[in-house]
Amino acid sequence: MKTILFAWERGGGLGHIANLTRFAAVLKRHDIRPVFVLKQPETMQMLDADAKAIQAPPWPEDKSSNSAPRSTATMHDQLVSAGLADEQGLRSMLRAWDDILATTAPDLVVADYAPAASLMVRKRIPLIVTGNGFTAPPGDMKRFPLLHRVTPPRWNEDQTLQTVNHVLQSLGRPALEHLSQIFAGDAQIVLTFPVLDPYDLQRTNFLAGPLLNGSPLESRPDANDVFAYLSQGVLPRLPFDIVQTLLPFASRLVISAPGMHREQSDMLVRHGARLFSRYLPLSETLASSRLVIHFGGGGLAAHAIATGVPQLIFATHIEQLLNGLQIETAGLGKVVDSFTPKIDVAQSLENALADDGLRQQAAYAGRAHREMLTTMKPLETFEVTALKLLGL
């Protein structure tokens, strides 16, 4: 029996675990033992996954109570903000991963936004790096490119590379030529559409395509619902009252809101909203929707693109904002930076609903992306790649 370690360290949301558990399920018939090492192992229960999970070693940022300067200008800046250039913290984290690898003895590691695991596994155990366009940058870039121009890069990439290599060499691990090699692996499986890939211009390998929750259906011409997916972890961070924003449209609302406060959900229901405390099947739900409102998660964004339904994204961090900007640039929706002062969120919602041109463009893109999905087989790509690296 072969052992595969599935690792997740950075980022939030259930998408990381959902993808890893689907990969593990594909390999069940090959007599594979999965081991999950996760940032939030307790969330495995929400997916009814029949496997135990180990706590992933925390990044220095996650253990610190200080409010040091942070930057999202490049992936390098984001990793330094999380503690990549903290020599002592990085060494401690990598040693913890070394102990996990020694204990679990995996024959293959699958890393979804797990840079520290990737560093310790590289050239030691076969490694598949996976994720969406944002979390799996190309591993052959000499430098990480700018992701936005709101602020310039804060830290020097050459200095960080020296620090990382000093730590790696002290642990007997091979040095990096470029920091992007953290994401290279023996294979990289990127789970998104080109339109959602912030590294589309730098990427040389083909995308595997998104792992969707069911086959996308075409948006119905008479679709009138407004579907809102309000993920539990984001609601408390919004700087505006989303319930008051949604109330004028309550009679058309279909809401998936696991973890919403009782008083908020009761108010929406009293005004006519159909509210569910569970995750709804996306294919049918999106096909009945004239607009989908969400926080910019890559999985839902990809499914909405393939369905052909316009999107209104309330972004609360850089990955969500980048997804929203990509969608807006393609004419498939609108993005609202939730922390932009004096933004009229309700007016943005009303404008998106009334925009027939937006709906037509989304429908056209939906047909193109459903055709694209006929040749994109991410689960098959993973299975073939994993079995090859396992020698099976």
C-alpha positions as CSV (number, residue, x, y, z in Angstrom):
1,M,0.0,0.0,0.0
2,K,1.3,3.4,-1.0
3,T,0.9,6.5,1.2
4,I,0.0,9.9,-0.1
5,L,0.3,13.0,2.1
6,F,-2.1,15.8,1.2
7,A,-0.9,19.2,2.5
8,W,-2.6,22.6,2.9
9,E,-1.0,25.5,4.8
10,R,-2.0,28.9,3.5
11,G,-5.3,30.6,2.5
12,G,-8.8,30.1,3.8
13,G,-12.1,28.5,2.7
14,L,-13.1,24.9,2.1
15,G,-11.9,24.8,-1.5
16,H,-8.5,23.6,-0.6
17,I,-9.7,20.6,1.4
18,A,-12.6,19.9,-1.0
19,N,-10.1,19.5,-3.9
20,L,-7.7,17.4,-1.9
21,T,-10.4,15.0,-0.7
22,R,-11.7,14.6,-4.3
23,F,-8.1,13.7,-5.4
24,A,-7.9,11.2,-2.5
25,A,-11.2,9.6,-3.6
26,V,-10.0,9.1,-7.1
27,L,-7.1,7.0,-5.9
28,K,-9.1,4.8,-3.5
29,R,-9.4,2.0,-6.0
30,H,-5.6,1.9,-6.3
31,D,-5.2,0.8,-2.6
32,I,-3.8,4.2,-1.5
33,R,-3.6,5.3,2.1
34,P,-4.3,9.1,2.4
35,V,-2.8,11.2,5.1
36,F,-4.1,14.8,5.4
37,V,-1.9,17.5,7.0
38,L,-4.0,20.7,7.1
39,K,-4.1,24.3,8.2
40,Q,-7.6,23.6,9.6
41,P,-8.0,19.9,10.2
42,E,-11.3,20.3,11.9
43,T,-13.0,21.4,8.7
44,M,-12.6,17.9,7.3
45,Q,-15.8,17.1,9.3
46,M,-17.8,19.6,7.2
47,L,-17.0,17.6,4.1
48,D,-17.9,14.2,5.7
49,A,-14.5,13.0,4.6
50,D,-13.7,9.6,5.9
51,A,-10.1,10.3,6.9
52,K,-8.3,11.8,9.9
53,A,-6.3,15.0,9.6
54,I,-3.1,16.3,11.3
55,Q,-2.5,19.9,12.1
56,A,-0.1,21.5,9.7
57,P,2.8,23.4,11.3
58,P,1.8,27.1,11.5
59,W,3.6,29.8,9.7
60,P,5.4,32.4,11.8
61,E,2.6,35.0,11.0
62,D,0.0,32.6,12.4
63,K,1.9,32.5,15.8
64,S,2.6,36.2,16.0
65,S,0.5,38.8,17.7
66,N,2.2,41.8,16.3
67,S,0.9,44.0,13.5
68,A,4.0,44.1,11.3
69,P,3.7,45.7,7.8
70,R,2.2,43.4,5.2
71,S,2.0,43.5,1.5
72,T,0.1,41.8,-1.3
73,A,1.9,43.3,-4.3
74,T,3.5,40.0,-5.3
75,M,3.4,36.4,-4.1
76,H,6.9,37.0,-2.7
77,D,5.6,39.9,-0.6
78,Q,2.7,37.7,0.6
79,L,5.0,34.9,1.7
80,V,7.3,37.3,3.5
81,S,4.3,38.8,5.2
82,A,3.5,35.3,6.4
83,G,7.1,34.7,7.7
84,L,9.1,33.3,4.8
85,A,12.0,35.6,5.6
86,D,11.9,34.9,9.3
87,E,14.9,32.7,9.5
88,Q,14.3,31.2,12.9
89,G,10.5,30.8,12.3
90,L,11.1,29.2,8.9
91,R,13.7,26.8,10.3
92,S,11.3,25.8,13.1
93,M,8.4,25.3,10.6
94,L,10.5,23.2,8.2
95,R,11.8,21.0,11.1
96,A,8.2,20.3,12.1
97,W,7.5,19.3,8.5
98,D,10.6,17.1,8.6
99,D,9.2,15.3,11.6
100,I,5.8,14.8,9.9
101,L,7.4,13.4,6.8
102,A,9.5,11.0,8.9
103,T,6.5,9.8,10.8
104,T,4.1,9.4,7.9
105,A,6.7,8.2,5.3
106,P,4.7,9.2,2.2
107,D,5.4,7.9,-1.2
108,L,3.9,11.1,-2.8
109,V,3.0,14.5,-1.5
110,V,0.2,16.6,-3.0
111,A,0.6,20.3,-1.9
112,D,-2.3,22.7,-2.2
113,Y,-0.9,26.2,-1.2
114,A,1.6,24.5,1.1
115,P,4.9,26.2,0.4
116,A,6.8,25.0,3.5
117,A,5.8,21.4,2.8
118,S,7.0,21.8,-0.8
119,L,10.3,23.2,0.4
120,M,11.0,20.1,2.6
121,V,9.7,17.6,0.0
122,R,11.5,19.0,-3.0
123,K,14.0,16.5,-4.6
124,R,13.3,14.2,-1.7
125,I,9.8,12.7,-2.3
126,P,7.7,12.9,-5.5
127,L,5.7,16.2,-5.3
128,I,2.5,17.4,-7.0
129,V,1.8,21.1,-6.5
130,T,-1.8,22.0,-7.1
131,G,-4.2,24.9,-6.6
132,N,-6.0,27.6,-8.5
133,G,-4.2,30.2,-10.6
134,F,-3.4,32.4,-7.6
135,T,-2.2,29.7,-5.2
136,A,-0.1,27.8,-7.8
137,P,2.1,30.3,-9.6
138,P,4.4,29.0,-12.4
139,G,7.5,27.4,-10.9
140,D,9.9,28.5,-13.6
141,M,9.7,32.3,-13.2
142,K,12.9,34.2,-12.2
143,R,10.9,36.6,-10.2
144,F,7.3,36.9,-9.0
145,P,5.5,39.5,-11.1
146,L,3.3,42.4,-9.8
147,L,-0.2,41.3,-9.0
148,H,-1.5,44.9,-8.6
149,R,-0.2,48.5,-8.6
150,V,-2.0,49.7,-5.4
151,T,1.3,49.6,-3.6
152,P,4.9,48.7,-4.8
153,P,6.6,45.6,-3.6
154,R,7.9,46.0,-0.1
155,W,10.7,43.4,0.3
156,N,13.8,42.4,-1.7
157,E,13.4,39.0,-3.4
158,D,17.1,38.3,-3.6
159,Q,17.5,38.8,0.1
160,T,14.6,36.5,0.9
161,L,16.2,33.9,-1.4
162,Q,19.4,34.1,0.5
163,T,17.6,33.6,3.8
164,V,15.6,30.6,2.5
165,N,18.6,28.9,1.0
166,H,20.6,29.4,4.3
167,V,17.8,27.7,6.2
168,L,17.5,24.9,3.6
169,Q,21.2,24.2,3.6
170,S,21.3,24.1,7.4
171,L,18.7,21.4,7.2
172,G,20.5,19.5,4.5
173,R,18.0,20.4,1.8
174,P,18.9,21.6,-1.7
175,A,19.0,25.3,-2.4
176,L,16.7,27.2,-4.8
177,E,17.7,29.1,-7.9
178,H,14.6,31.2,-7.8
179,L,11.9,31.5,-5.1
180,S,9.2,30.5,-7.6
181,Q,10.6,27.0,-7.5
182,I,8.7,26.6,-4.2
183,F,5.7,25.9,-6.5
184,A,7.4,23.8,-9.1
185,G,7.2,20.2,-7.8
186,D,7.7,17.2,-10.1
187,A,4.3,18.1,-11.6
188,Q,2.0,21.1,-11.3
189,I,-1.8,20.7,-11.7
190,V,-3.6,24.1,-11.9
191,L,-7.3,24.0,-11.3
192,T,-8.8,27.0,-13.0
193,F,-9.8,28.6,-16.3
194,P,-7.3,31.0,-18.1
195,V,-9.6,33.9,-17.4
196,L,-9.2,33.5,-13.7
197,D,-5.4,32.9,-13.8
198,P,-3.4,36.0,-12.6
199,Y,-0.3,34.4,-14.1
200,D,-1.8,33.7,-17.5
201,L,0.9,35.7,-19.3
202,Q,3.7,33.9,-17.4
203,R,2.4,30.4,-17.5
204,T,3.8,28.0,-20.1
205,N,2.0,24.8,-19.1
206,F,-1.6,24.0,-19.9
207,L,-4.2,24.4,-17.1
208,A,-6.0,21.2,-15.9
209,G,-9.3,23.1,-15.5
210,P,-11.4,23.7,-12.4
211,L,-12.8,21.0,-10.2
212,L,-16.5,21.9,-10.3
213,N,-19.3,20.8,-8.0
214,G,-21.3,19.0,-10.6
215,S,-21.5,19.6,-14.4
216,P,-22.5,23.2,-15.2
217,L,-25.9,23.7,-16.8
218,E,-26.7,26.6,-19.2
219,S,-28.3,29.6,-17.5
220,R,-32.0,29.6,-18.3
221,P,-33.3,32.5,-20.3
222,D,-36.1,33.1,-17.7
223,A,-33.7,32.9,-14.7
224,N,-34.8,35.4,-12.2
225,D,-33.3,34.4,-8.8
226,V,-30.4,36.2,-7.2
227,F,-28.1,33.6,-5.6
228,A,-25.9,34.7,-2.7
229,Y,-23.3,32.5,-1.3
230,L,-22.2,34.0,2.0
231,S,-19.4,32.0,3.4
232,Q,-19.1,31.8,7.1
233,G,-15.5,33.1,7.5
234,V,-16.0,36.3,5.5
235,L,-19.2,37.7,6.9
236,P,-17.6,39.2,10.1
237,R,-14.9,41.0,8.0
238,L,-17.3,43.0,5.8
239,P,-17.2,46.7,6.6
240,F,-20.8,47.1,5.5
241,D,-24.2,45.6,6.5
242,I,-24.8,42.9,3.9
243,V,-28.2,42.1,5.2
244,Q,-29.4,45.7,4.7
245,T,-27.9,45.6,1.2
246,L,-29.8,42.4,0.3
247,L,-33.2,43.2,1.9
248,P,-34.6,45.2,-1.1
249,F,-34.1,42.1,-3.3
250,A,-35.2,39.5,-0.7
251,S,-38.1,38.2,-2.7
252,R,-35.7,37.0,-5.4
253,L,-32.9,35.8,-3.1
254,V,-31.7,32.3,-2.7
255,I,-29.1,32.3,0.0
256,S,-26.6,29.7,1.1
257,A,-25.2,31.0,4.4
258,P,-23.7,28.3,6.7
259,G,-23.0,30.0,10.0
260,M,-25.0,33.2,9.6
261,H,-26.3,34.7,12.8
262,R,-29.9,33.8,13.6
263,E,-31.1,37.4,13.8
264,Q,-29.7,38.1,10.3
265,S,-31.1,35.0,8.7
266,D,-34.5,35.6,10.4
267,M,-34.7,39.1,9.0
268,L,-34.0,38.0,5.5
269,V,-36.5,35.1,5.6
270,R,-39.2,37.5,7.0
271,H,-38.7,39.6,3.8
272,G,-39.1,36.6,1.5
273,A,-35.6,35.3,1.0
274,R,-35.1,31.5,0.7
275,L,-32.2,30.9,3.0
276,F,-30.4,27.6,3.5
277,S,-27.8,26.8,6.2
278,R,-26.1,24.2,3.9
279,Y,-24.2,24.2,0.7
280,L,-26.5,24.1,-2.3
281,P,-26.0,22.1,-5.5
282,L,-24.4,24.7,-7.7
283,S,-25.5,23.4,-11.1
284,E,-29.2,23.8,-10.6
285,T,-28.9,26.8,-8.3
286,L,-26.8,28.8,-10.8
287,A,-28.9,27.9,-13.8
288,S,-31.9,29.5,-12.1
289,S,-30.0,32.7,-11.2
290,R,-29.8,36.0,-13.1
291,L,-27.0,37.1,-10.8
292,V,-24.7,35.4,-8.3
293,I,-23.3,37.3,-5.4
294,H,-20.2,35.9,-3.6
295,F,-16.9,36.8,-2.1
296,G,-14.7,35.8,-5.0
297,G,-13.8,32.2,-4.3
298,G,-12.2,30.6,-7.4
299,G,-14.4,27.5,-7.4
300,L,-17.8,29.3,-7.4
301,A,-16.4,31.9,-9.9
302,A,-15.4,29.2,-12.3
303,H,-18.8,27.4,-12.1
304,A,-20.6,30.7,-12.6
305,I,-18.5,31.4,-15.7
306,A,-19.3,28.0,-17.2
307,T,-23.0,28.4,-16.4
308,G,-23.1,31.9,-18.1
309,V,-24.5,33.8,-15.1
310,P,-23.1,37.3,-14.2
311,Q,-21.3,37.7,-11.0
312,L,-21.1,40.5,-8.3
313,I,-18.1,40.0,-6.1
314,F,-17.6,41.6,-2.7
315,A,-13.8,41.2,-2.3
316,T,-12.3,41.2,1.2
317,H,-8.7,40.1,0.4
318,I,-6.3,40.1,-2.5
319,E,-7.1,36.7,-4.0
320,Q,-10.8,37.5,-4.1
321,L,-10.1,41.0,-5.5
322,L,-7.9,39.5,-8.3
323,N,-10.6,37.0,-9.3
324,G,-13.1,39.9,-9.3
325,L,-10.9,42.1,-11.4
326,Q,-10.3,39.3,-13.9
327,I,-14.0,38.7,-14.2
328,E,-14.8,42.4,-14.5
329,T,-12.1,42.8,-17.2
330,A,-13.6,39.9,-19.2
331,G,-17.1,41.6,-19.0
332,L,-18.5,38.8,-17.0
333,G,-19.4,40.6,-13.8
334,K,-18.5,43.4,-11.4
335,V,-16.3,43.6,-8.4
336,V,-16.6,45.7,-5.3
337,D,-13.6,46.2,-3.1
338,S,-15.3,46.0,0.2
339,F,-12.8,48.4,1.8
340,T,-13.1,51.2,-0.7
341,P,-14.5,54.2,1.2
342,K,-18.0,55.5,0.3
343,I,-18.7,52.7,-2.1
344,D,-22.5,52.3,-2.8
345,V,-22.8,48.6,-2.5
346,A,-26.6,48.5,-3.0
347,Q,-26.3,50.5,-6.1
348,S,-23.7,48.2,-7.5
349,L,-26.1,45.3,-6.9
350,E,-28.9,47.1,-8.6
351,N,-26.7,48.0,-11.6
352,A,-25.5,44.5,-12.1
353,L,-29.0,43.1,-12.1
354,A,-30.2,45.7,-14.7
355,D,-27.2,45.2,-17.1
356,D,-28.5,43.2,-20.0
357,G,-25.1,43.5,-21.8
358,L,-23.4,41.9,-18.9
359,R,-25.9,39.0,-19.0
360,Q,-25.4,38.5,-22.8
361,Q,-21.6,38.5,-22.4
362,A,-21.8,36.0,-19.6
363,A,-24.0,33.7,-21.6
364,Y,-21.6,33.8,-24.5
365,A,-18.6,33.1,-22.3
366,G,-20.6,30.3,-20.6
367,R,-21.0,28.5,-24.0
368,A,-17.3,28.8,-24.7
369,H,-16.2,27.6,-21.3
370,R,-18.6,24.6,-21.3
371,E,-17.0,23.6,-24.6
372,M,-13.6,24.1,-23.0
373,L,-14.6,21.7,-20.2
374,T,-15.0,18.9,-22.7
375,T,-11.2,18.6,-23.0
376,M,-10.3,19.6,-19.5
377,K,-10.2,16.6,-17.2
378,P,-8.6,17.6,-13.9
379,L,-9.4,14.4,-12.0
380,E,-8.1,12.2,-14.8
381,T,-5.0,14.4,-15.1
382,F,-4.3,14.0,-11.4
383,E,-4.9,10.3,-11.4
384,V,-2.5,9.7,-14.3
385,T,0.1,12.0,-12.9
386,A,-0.1,10.5,-9.3
387,L,0.1,6.9,-10.5
388,K,3.1,7.7,-12.7
389,L,5.0,9.4,-9.8
390,L,4.1,6.4,-7.6
391,G,5.5,4.0,-10.2
392,L,2.1,2.2,-10.5
